[in-house]
Amino acid sequence: MTITFITGANKGLGFETARRLSELGHTVLIGARDPERGHTAAEQLGGGARFVLIDVTDDESVARAAADVQAHEGRVDVLINNAGILGTHVPAGELTGPDALEVFNTNVASIVRVTHAFLPLLRRSAQPSVVNVTSGLGSFDRVHDAERIESRVIAPLYTASKSAVTMLTLQYARALPEIRFNAADPGYTATDFNSNSGYQTVQEGTDAVVTLATEGPEAGTGRFIDRAGTVGW
């Protein structure tokens, strides 16, 4: 039985990923900071899911979540770092240091925080894998392509944070070759994250994440993909 822990799993892409993996037979751990929403999400998925309280921006909360999983499941086979925020909606010239710290703490430092806490659990897996949810908006290749929607989006902190997520994934992959680290771009998907303005369904938006969470070790590490295949860095 594959044990999969997903942060930010009580709604949107995180919940759809949990739903799909649960249907594929994974034991899914719903990581969320809101107990009511987390319990509700786990109940909707049934017996193959369990809620674990976690605030990815808080060291103590992350440590408690890892201890909870240690006490109950004893290992994690797949860690999906999905939690993230867009940040404040102000013009670029009005962004402040605290604005940047909020976005980078949630989108980037949280991956370091959660990965560090869950490494002992991952190392107990025969085939450990980490999937970091990033974005094509963080791809230099895509934001320089005038034919793509990514080239028309102005969101300095979010896009910069997702570039950092992708590079962090590659660096972890090289530093820890015994664990597979890969990055997934969901694409422009209709969720409350973008006021449901995306052109993809949540199922389409989770295709790349589910692929990385279910493929074998022969598929490799240090990759950046979307539902169509490899994404240019």
C-alpha positions as CSV (number, residue, x, y, z in Angstrom):
1,M,0.0,0.0,0.0
2,T,1.4,3.4,-1.0
3,I,1.2,6.0,1.7
4,T,0.9,9.5,0.3
5,F,1.0,12.8,2.3
6,I,-0.4,15.9,0.5
7,T,-0.1,19.4,1.9
8,G,-3.0,21.8,1.2
9,A,-5.2,18.8,0.4
10,N,-8.6,20.0,1.7
11,K,-9.6,21.8,-1.5
12,G,-8.8,22.5,-5.2
13,L,-5.9,20.7,-6.8
14,G,-4.8,19.1,-3.5
15,F,-8.2,17.5,-2.9
16,E,-8.5,16.3,-6.4
17,T,-5.1,14.8,-6.2
18,A,-6.1,13.1,-3.0
19,R,-9.3,11.8,-4.5
20,R,-7.6,10.4,-7.6
21,L,-4.8,8.7,-5.7
22,S,-7.3,7.3,-3.1
23,E,-9.2,5.7,-6.0
24,L,-5.9,4.2,-7.2
25,G,-5.4,2.5,-3.9
26,H,-3.1,4.9,-2.0
27,T,-3.5,5.6,1.6
28,V,-3.9,9.3,1.5
29,L,-3.0,11.7,4.3
30,I,-4.9,14.9,4.0
31,G,-2.6,17.7,5.2
32,A,-4.4,20.9,6.0
33,R,-4.3,23.7,8.6
34,D,-8.0,24.0,9.0
35,P,-9.3,21.1,11.2
36,E,-12.9,21.3,10.1
37,R,-12.1,21.4,6.4
38,G,-9.4,18.8,6.7
39,H,-11.7,16.3,8.5
40,T,-14.5,17.0,6.0
41,A,-12.1,16.3,3.1
42,A,-10.9,13.0,4.6
43,E,-14.5,11.9,5.3
44,Q,-15.5,12.6,1.7
45,L,-12.8,10.3,0.5
46,G,-13.7,7.5,2.9
47,G,-11.6,4.8,4.6
48,G,-8.5,5.3,2.4
49,A,-7.8,8.8,3.8
50,R,-6.9,10.4,7.1
51,F,-6.6,14.0,8.1
52,V,-3.3,15.3,9.6
53,L,-3.2,18.9,11.0
54,I,-0.3,20.9,9.4
55,D,0.5,24.5,8.9
56,V,3.4,24.5,6.5
57,T,4.5,27.9,7.6
58,D,5.1,26.8,11.2
59,D,8.1,24.6,12.2
60,E,6.4,23.2,15.3
61,S,3.2,22.3,13.4
62,V,5.2,20.5,10.7
63,A,7.1,18.6,13.3
64,R,3.9,17.6,15.0
65,A,2.5,16.4,11.7
66,A,5.6,14.3,11.0
67,A,5.3,12.8,14.5
68,D,1.6,12.0,13.9
69,V,2.4,10.1,10.7
70,Q,5.3,8.3,12.5
71,A,3.0,7.2,15.2
72,H,0.2,6.0,12.8
73,E,1.6,5.0,9.4
74,G,5.4,4.8,10.2
75,R,6.5,5.9,6.8
76,V,5.7,8.0,3.7
77,D,6.2,6.7,0.2
78,V,5.1,9.9,-1.7
79,L,5.2,13.4,-0.3
80,I,3.3,16.0,-2.4
81,N,4.2,19.6,-1.5
82,N,1.1,21.3,-2.9
83,A,0.3,24.1,-0.4
84,G,0.8,27.6,-1.8
85,I,-0.5,31.1,-2.0
86,L,-0.7,33.8,-4.7
87,G,0.1,36.6,-2.3
88,T,-1.1,40.2,-2.1
89,H,-2.9,41.7,-5.1
90,V,-1.1,45.1,-5.5
91,P,0.9,46.7,-8.3
92,A,4.5,45.6,-8.5
93,G,5.7,49.0,-7.3
94,E,3.7,48.7,-4.1
95,L,5.1,45.3,-3.1
96,T,6.9,45.2,0.3
97,G,9.5,43.1,2.0
98,P,6.8,41.5,4.3
99,D,4.7,40.7,1.1
100,A,7.7,38.8,-0.3
101,L,8.4,37.0,3.0
102,E,4.8,35.8,3.2
103,V,4.9,34.3,-0.3
104,F,8.3,32.8,-0.1
105,N,7.7,31.4,3.3
106,T,4.5,29.6,2.2
107,N,5.6,28.6,-1.3
108,V,9.3,27.9,-0.9
109,A,10.5,27.7,2.7
110,S,7.6,25.4,3.5
111,I,9.0,22.8,1.0
112,V,12.3,22.9,2.9
113,R,10.5,22.7,6.2
114,V,8.2,19.8,5.3
115,T,10.8,17.9,3.4
116,H,13.3,18.1,6.3
117,A,10.7,16.9,8.8
118,F,9.5,14.1,6.6
119,L,12.9,12.8,5.4
120,P,13.1,10.1,8.1
121,L,9.6,8.8,7.0
122,L,10.5,8.9,3.3
123,R,13.7,7.0,4.0
124,R,11.6,4.1,5.4
125,S,10.0,3.7,2.0
126,A,11.4,1.2,-0.6
127,Q,10.7,3.8,-3.4
128,P,10.5,7.3,-1.9
129,S,9.3,10.1,-4.0
130,V,8.7,13.9,-3.5
131,V,6.4,15.8,-5.9
132,N,6.6,19.6,-5.7
133,V,3.8,21.5,-7.2
134,T,5.3,24.4,-9.1
135,S,4.0,26.5,-12.1
136,G,4.8,27.2,-15.7
137,L,4.7,30.9,-14.5
138,G,8.0,30.1,-13.0
139,S,9.5,28.8,-16.2
140,F,11.9,31.3,-17.9
141,D,11.2,29.4,-21.2
142,R,7.5,29.9,-21.0
143,V,7.4,33.5,-19.8
144,H,9.6,34.4,-22.8
145,D,7.2,32.7,-25.2
146,A,4.8,35.4,-26.5
147,E,2.4,32.7,-27.7
148,R,1.8,31.4,-24.2
149,I,-0.4,32.8,-21.5
150,E,2.5,32.7,-19.0
151,S,4.1,35.6,-20.9
152,R,1.2,37.9,-20.2
153,V,0.9,37.4,-16.4
154,I,2.4,39.9,-14.0
155,A,2.7,38.5,-10.6
156,P,6.3,39.1,-9.4
157,L,6.3,37.3,-6.1
158,Y,4.3,34.3,-7.1
159,T,6.3,33.7,-10.3
160,A,9.6,34.2,-8.6
161,S,8.6,31.8,-5.8
162,K,7.7,29.1,-8.4
163,S,11.0,29.5,-10.2
164,A,12.6,28.9,-6.8
165,V,10.4,25.8,-6.2
166,T,11.6,24.3,-9.5
167,M,15.3,24.9,-8.9
168,L,14.9,23.6,-5.3
169,T,13.4,20.4,-6.7
170,L,16.4,20.0,-9.0
171,Q,18.9,20.7,-6.2
172,Y,17.2,18.2,-3.9
173,A,17.2,15.6,-6.7
174,R,21.0,16.0,-7.1
175,A,21.8,16.1,-3.4
176,L,19.6,13.2,-2.4
177,P,19.7,10.7,-5.3
178,E,18.1,8.0,-3.1
179,I,14.8,9.9,-3.2
180,R,13.1,11.0,-6.4
181,F,12.3,14.7,-6.5
182,N,10.2,16.0,-9.4
183,A,8.2,19.1,-10.1
184,A,4.7,19.3,-11.6
185,D,3.0,22.3,-13.4
186,P,-0.7,21.9,-13.1
187,G,-1.4,24.5,-15.8
188,Y,-4.1,27.1,-15.8
189,T,-6.8,25.3,-13.9
190,A,-10.2,26.5,-12.7
191,T,-10.0,26.7,-8.9
192,D,-10.7,29.3,-6.3
193,F,-7.0,30.1,-6.4
194,N,-7.8,32.1,-9.6
195,S,-11.5,32.7,-9.1
196,N,-12.2,29.7,-11.4
197,S,-10.9,31.5,-14.4
198,G,-8.6,28.7,-15.6
199,Y,-9.5,26.8,-18.8
200,Q,-8.6,23.3,-17.4
201,T,-10.7,21.1,-15.1
202,V,-9.2,20.1,-11.8
203,Q,-8.8,16.6,-13.2
204,E,-6.7,17.9,-16.0
205,G,-4.8,20.1,-13.6
206,T,-3.8,17.2,-11.5
207,D,-2.7,14.9,-14.3
208,A,1.0,15.8,-14.0
209,V,1.0,15.4,-10.2
210,V,-0.8,12.0,-10.4
211,T,1.7,10.9,-13.0
212,L,4.7,11.8,-10.8
213,A,3.0,10.2,-7.7
214,T,2.3,6.9,-9.4
215,E,5.2,6.3,-11.8
216,G,8.1,3.9,-11.0
217,P,11.6,4.8,-10.1
218,E,12.8,4.2,-13.6
219,A,11.0,7.4,-14.7
220,G,13.8,9.4,-13.1
221,T,14.4,12.4,-10.9
222,G,15.0,16.1,-11.3
223,R,12.3,16.5,-13.9
224,F,9.8,19.3,-14.5
225,I,6.6,18.2,-16.3
226,D,3.0,19.2,-17.1
227,R,0.2,17.0,-18.4
228,A,1.7,17.2,-21.9
229,G,5.2,16.2,-21.0
230,T,8.5,18.0,-20.2
231,V,8.4,21.7,-19.4
232,G,11.3,24.0,-20.5
233,W,13.1,25.5,-17.6
